[in-house]
């Protein structure tokens, strides 16, 4: 169970970073979206 | 020989060695990252991995490639640790517990190498060599290629493309890191660092007691640990262990390795932007802060306040006699102005102001010279903030290396600068506020606050040096520390790459009479001022309640 938790946490953290990247791009370069 | 003379000689020797390597290595890295020619093994690798080496990536694609590569690296390393007992060369060690395995995986993939375990009693040879050491190369490579992508932002015009992440990472690993590591590893082995598969030996000590010692492939990992600014030791005692760092020669050589690539990247920057003076200006900022820091740590550790330091003629607690104060102070300053985090003395035992300086070094965001690559893109962002501040002061349009610094670029720079302090202060405050993490503090009062601040500053900045005195192999610190390391590494890289993409889309503008010179001493002084003001404003309350309060008590 703990293994699944930490694998899930890894995916969540990286997904959050990726989403933050998209968010930043959308806010700072709205003309490109 | 007096300690002061020994210190001056070591610094002098180091500066000469680094100066000799600065131009050839910097030029070589620039050539590697700009040539169109692929080596045959590289072409085979691209074919094997299905990579189109000619494809140029936008900053978003570059970021996605980097994140995908790093996420898979974390999962792979986590899996290796969790299955260690079933792998070859495990030395009989059990599988690493989940929380510790995750913290370690996040730590090595982010170039942090924070270690909540003792290498010699937790990990077998295969995990050390094929897991951790591989990440020592790759995480260093990722840092350098992000810096190179940032530099391309300045030299490219009317394109959002920054290069190809996979090609950059392959080249920097195969053409720079591995060849240098082979040479450096041989020097370390010749200097006495061990390199074997000797496993465990039971010895009888001079006092008649029994001791178990473990051998291992240390020299080959020691070299990339220092040169890649990773810092994770084969042994728990890190570079104070005689198998990793046997004598004053290996000590100064390890400091040389720590500083080699970060300084040389200034030359790479100057070469790529076709103005070496710009590289020298950034180099001057880095060298001044590094030297002041090394002098400060050495000065405070040479003080004799208190009975024990008076008897030893210095604050020798936690330091190796074979390195003395100069070898320890120089190492401590160098490991914390970069993102290395290796230690040859124990920072928890430093005098309050000595420990405060190494903490302050990390709080500067490790840009002087910083981690391999991470220091370069960090100081470029600080240079951008400096030209903006300078532009406000004299009413000039801010420009840097032929690119206008517009509101969009400043937003990226501001977001970059806010990320690290936010993560550090959030997790440190939470750890002090909650009962369970607070129980991990060994020393009460200001020193305890410094222990927690140091831990999260080190992890978030991907330094990895431990202050000791804080029990961090707990579910709380393993998990929050892992999150802090991942966010501290990759969130700033979003802003660095976004900024690079924004710069690359601009048309380059030639310098005019209204352009602020960014290669002169005035600019060097302004960058140092901006760094000190930003760190001072952000962290002064925490520093005042921690090391300052303890030192003035």
Interface residues (C-beta under 8 A of the other chain):
Chain A: X2 X3 X5 X6 X7 X9 X10 X11 X13 X14 X17 X18 X20 X21 X22 X24 X25 X28 X29
Chain B: X60 X63 X64 X67 X70 X71 X74 X75 X78 X82 X98 X99 X101 X102 X105 X106 X408 X411 X412 X415 X479 X482 X483 X486 X487 X490 X491 X494 X495 X498 X502
